[in-house]
């Protein structure tokens, strides 16, 4: 349409387009503090031209789309960094709790209990004919085994707690997977001439962000704005379809644990995220501490019994164990029932001779003997505590480093997707000026038409 009325139509289109753009600016400003909101930009498009005797004339502007400001590479960096951060923070937090379990407070620690136990054998060696040091030794033995039980059971409780957290996270991940697939199904159908449903896209991105904190994900966007999501090589979301993480409860090491599987039944490849931190702790790190504690307990049972069994009691009896040979793990170690019932059966003599405390002294000297990989019992236990501290500090250092990287990726994403009030104010003025110019043009055309109509 050419002529003055065509110019009026062109001016109207301009007014509509600039007003729409102002609405987008206003929406950006109102959501400046909304978590997960992505800045929106109005995409203008030239309508086209018409032929006239004097050449081609443009028909003005229309809204092509409203696009979110997003960068797929920045999103990937953000999710990778925050997944690794969740992994190391999880490890550091739990190792801090484990360190507390082993921390020796006053005389309550295992190291102190071992010292007291072997010192009691030395006291018996100095007074082998008396019942009193035997009663004291029995109590020191009970205190030692009780401390083994306390530490072992707290470690077991931590493993159970970790497994429960794994199970809960799998449930959360599966819920996220379902929600993402549901949004995938809605997003293409919600697209309009003014653009995709950016609100739904923002919701989906927030869900993916949280999923990436739980487990490693790979996100591939399709042309219709849907996404495919992979965990390792397993496709868990494809358009509106999804596959949940499968779990199976297995028994072992005296406890049950949740094992993760893909839909096809193969073990799920978890390489980062909170799940990775928890799985490493439950399946590798915590069991290694329990194994060391069990090694210590078994060695004490075997070595003390080896000397005790060939020694002699006050009554000249021999062949008696100090520890119950049926229970050699840290959570079960106990004194033999004969010792518990009759402390006088605790041996002191190497031979059936009055006043002999030789065998009790030999047991006392086990305290400093290099029986565990060249280390004494005290050194072995101190080494375990040191290893726990080193593991915890390493995890904490890694978490701090990863936190810096995660913060940097958050800043990068904010630069791409965040709302800048300064930029929005500039856009507001720009669209306002365009709107005013279009209004002035319409007013001018109206005056021209009025002038033509008034001609006689």
N, C-alpha and C positions, 0 to 999 in steps of 0.2 A: 504494500500500500504506500503510494507516494503522496506528496502534497502535504498541506497543513494538517489534515486529519491523521495522516500517517505519522507526522511529527508528534502529535498529541499521544498517539499510541506508543511511540518510542519513549516519550517522557514518562508515560504511565509505567511502562516496563522498568524503566530506570528507578522510579520511586519504589516500586514493589521490591526490586532486587536490593536496593540500599537499605530499605526498612527490614527486610529479612536478615541481611548481614548484621544490622544493628541488634536484632534479636539474638543472634548467635554470640555477639560480643557480650550482651547482657547476661546470657546464660553462662558464658565463661567466667565473668566476674562473680556471679552469684555462687559458682562452684569452686572458687579459688582455694577454699579450705576443705573441699570434699575429697576424702581418701579414694584413690583409684580413678579419679576423673581425669580424662584426657582432653587437653585443649582441642577445640573444634575450629575449623577454618572453612569459610565459605568459598566454594570454587565457582567462579563466574565463567560463563560461556557465551561467545558471540552467537547470536541467533542465525545470522546469515545475511545475504544481500538480495536485492531485487534489481532487475535491469530497468533502466530508464533511457530515454533518448540521449541523455547527457552522461550516461555511464552507470555504474553500479552504486547503489545506496544501501548502507547498512541498516539493519532492522533493530539494532539495539542489543540488549543483554538479557540473559536469563540465568537462573541459578542452576548450575549443573549438578552440584553435589555438596554435601557437608562432610568433610573428611576429618577424622581424628588425626592428631599429630602423634604418630608412633613410628618407631624404627625397630624392625625385627632383630637386627644385630644387637642393638642396645638392650632390648628385652632379653635376648639370650644371655648376654653378659650379666645382666642383673640377676636372672634366675640361677645361673651357674654359681655366681658368687654367693648368693644367699643360701643356696643349697649346701655349699661347702661350709658356710658359716654355721648353719644349723647342725651340721655333722660334728664340727669341732667343739661348738658350745655344749652340745649334748654330752660328748665324751668328757670335756673338762668338768662339767657340773657333777656328773656321776662319780668321776674319779676323786673329786673333792669329798664326796660323801664316803667313799671307800677309805680315803686317807684318814678320815675321822674315826672309822672303825678300828684302825690299827694304831692310832695315836695313843701313846702311853700316858695316862694321867695318874699322877701320884704313884701308888703301888698297884694299880689295877691292870697294868699292861702285861702282855704275855712274857716279854723279856724279863720283867721283874719277878714274875711267877716262876720262870725257869731258874733264875738265880737263887731264889728262896728255896726251891725244891732241891737243887744240888747242894746248897749250903746246909740244908737239913741232913743230908747224907754225911757231910763232914762232921756235923755235930754228933751224929750217931757213932761215927768212927771214933770219936773222942770219948764216948761213954757207951760202949757196946753192950754192957750188961744191964742197962737201965731200960725201963718201959717208957719213961717220959719222952725221950727223943724219938721213940717210935711213934708215939701218939702225935707228936708234933709233925713228924714226917708224913704220916697218913693225912693230916689236915693240909699240909703243903701240896701233897699229891692231888687231893680233891680240888684244891684251889686252882692247881695247874690245869687239870682236865676241864674244870668248869670254864676257865678262860678260853681254852681251845674251843669248847662248845659255843661259847658266846660269839667269838669271832667268826667261826665257821657258819653258824646259823645266821648271823647278820649278813655275811657274804651271800648266803643262799637267798635270804630275803631280798637282797638287792638284785640278784639275778631274776627272781620271780617278779619283782617290781618292773624290771627292765622288759621282761617278756610281756607283762600286761600292757606296758606302754606301747610295745610293738603291735600287739593285737589291736589296741585302740587306734593307733595311727593307720593301720591297714583299713579299719572301718572308715576312718575319716577320708583316706585316699580314695576308697571305693565310692564314697558319697560324692566327693569332688568329681570323680570321673563321670558318674551318672549325670550330675548337674551340667558339666561341660557339654556332654553329648546332647542333653536336652536343649541347651542354648544353641548348639550347632544347628539343631533342627528348626529353631525359631528364627534365627538371624536372616537367612536368605529370604524367607517369606515376609519379613518385616521391613525389607528394603523398600524405599519410596523414591520418587523422582528427586527428592531433596537429599537423598543419601541413605546409607545403611542405618540401622538402628544402633546408634553409637552407645546408647545406654546399655544395651545388651552386650555389646562388644567389650565395654569396660567391665561389666560384671564377669564376663568370661575370663578376661585377663586377670582379674583379681583371683579367681578360682585357680587358674593355672599357676599364678605366683605362689599361692599357698601349696599347691601340689608339688611344685619344684622345691619348696622347703622340706617337704617330707621325703621325696625320692627323686632321683635323677630323671629328667624328662627331656625329650626332643620334640619340638613343636614345628609342624609344617602347615602353613596356611594355604588354602585352596583359593581358586579364583572367585568362588561364591562367598568368600569370607568365612567359610568353615575351617576347622583345623583338624589335623590328625596328630595324635599324641602317642609317642613311643616311650616305654620304659625299657631301656636296653634295646633288644631287638623285637620286643613284644609290642604290637599295635593295640593299645588299650582304648583309643577313641578314633573312630573313622566316621566323619559326618555325624549323623544322629545315632550311630550304633556304638556300642562300647563292650569291653570285656573287663571284668573286675579282677583284682588280685586274689588268687585262691590261697587259702591257708589250710594247714594240716597240723594237728597236734601230735608231737612225737615225744616219747619218753626216753630219758637217758640221764645218767649222772644223778639219779635220785630226784629228778624233777621233770616236769613236762615243759615243752617249749613250742612256740608257734613257728612253723616253717613256711616260707613264702614260695608260691608256685605261680607259673604263668597259666593261662587258660588251657594250654596243651599238656600241662603236667610237668614241665621242666622247671628246675629251680630258677627263680627270678634273679636277674643280674642287677643287684643294687650297688651302685658305685658312689653315691653321694646322698646328701640330705640327712635329716634326723634319723631315718630308718637305718642308714649306713652306720652312723655312730652307735646306735643301739645294738645292731647286729654284731658289730665288732666287739663291743663290750660283753655282750651275753655269750658269744660263741668262742671268743679268743682271750680277751684280756682278763675278765673275771675268773674264768676257769683256770687260767695260768696261776693266779693268786691262790685259788683253792688247792691246786695241785701242789704248790710249794708248801702250803700249810699242812697238807696231808703227808707230804714227804717228811717234814719235820716231826710230825706226830708218830708216824710209823717207825722212823729211826729211833726215836726215844723208847718206844715200846720194845723194839727188837733188842737194842743195846742194853737197856736197863734189865730186861728179862734175862738176857744172856748171862749177865753177871749174877743176878739175883737167884737164878735157878740152880747154880752150882754152889751157892753160899749156904751157911748154916744158921738156923734160928737159935733162940735161947734154949729150946728143948732139944737141939741137935738134929732137927728135921732139915731136909734139903729137897730140891726139885720143885720149889714153889715159885710161881711167877708173881711179879709185883703188879704188872698190868695184865688185864684180861686180853689174851691173844686173839679173841674173836673180834675185837674192835680196835682197828688200827688207824682209822681215819679221824680227822680233827673233830668232826661233829659227833663222834661216838666213843672216842678213847675213854677208858675208865680203869680204875683199879680193880684187881682181881677180887672176887668175892671173899676169898680166904683172908686177904689183907684187910678188907673192909670189916669183916666180922671179928677177926682176931689180929690186931696190930702187932702182937708179940711174935707173929710169924714173919715179920720183916727181918731179913737176914742182916748180919753185920760181919760174921766171921768167914774167913776163907777156909778154915779148918774147924773141926769140931773141938775147939779149945776155948777155955774160959778167958775172957778179956780180949779176945781177938776182934779187931775192927777193920781188918785188912780189906775185906770185900766191900764194905760200905765205903771205904776211902777210894777204892777203885771206881765205884759208881760215881762218887763225887767228882773224880777227875774226868769223867765223861764230859763235864761242862765245857772244858777247854780242848777236848780232843778234836782233831780235824776229820770228822766223820762224814760230813756232807760236802762232797766235791772239794775237799781240802779245807773246809770251813768248820768252825765250831758251831754249836747250836745257836749261841748268841749272835755270832757273826752272820750265820745264815739268815736268822730272823731279821737282823738289822739290814742285811742286804735286800730282803724282801720289802721292808718298809722304805728303803731308799729307792728301790725300783718303782714302787707305787708313787712316791713323790716325784720322781723323774718323769714318769708317764703323765702324771697330772700336770706338771709344769709344761711339758712339751705340748700337751693338748691346749693348755691355756695360752701359750705363746702362739700356737697356730691359729687359735680363735681370734686373738688380738690382731694378727696380721690379716686374717680373712675379713675381719670387721672393717679394717681400713679399705680393703678392696671393695667390699659390699657398699660402703658409704660412697665411694667414688662412682660406682655404677648407679647408685641411687641419684647422685647429683647429675650424672649424664642423662638419666631418664627424665629427671625433672626439667632439664634444659630443653629436652625434646617435647615432652608431653605436658609439663606443668604450665599453669596459667601465670603469665607475667602481667601484673596490673598496668605497668608502664606501657607495655606493648598493646594491651587492650584499649587503653585510653587513646593511644595514637590511632588505632583502628577506628575507634568511635568517632574521633574528629574527622578522619578521612571519609568515612561513610556519611557522616553528617554533612560535610561539604558537598559531597556528590549528590546527596538528597536535596540540599538547598539549591544546587545548580539546576537539577532536574525540575524542581518546582518553579524556579525562575524561568526556565525554558518554557514550561507549560503556560505560565502566566503571559509570557511574550507571545506565544502562538495564539493564545486566547485573544489577546489584543489585536493581533493581525487578522484573525477570523472576524472579530467584531468590526474591524475597519472595513473589511470586504463586504460584510452584510449591510453596513450602513451606507454603502455606495448607492446612489440613485441614478 
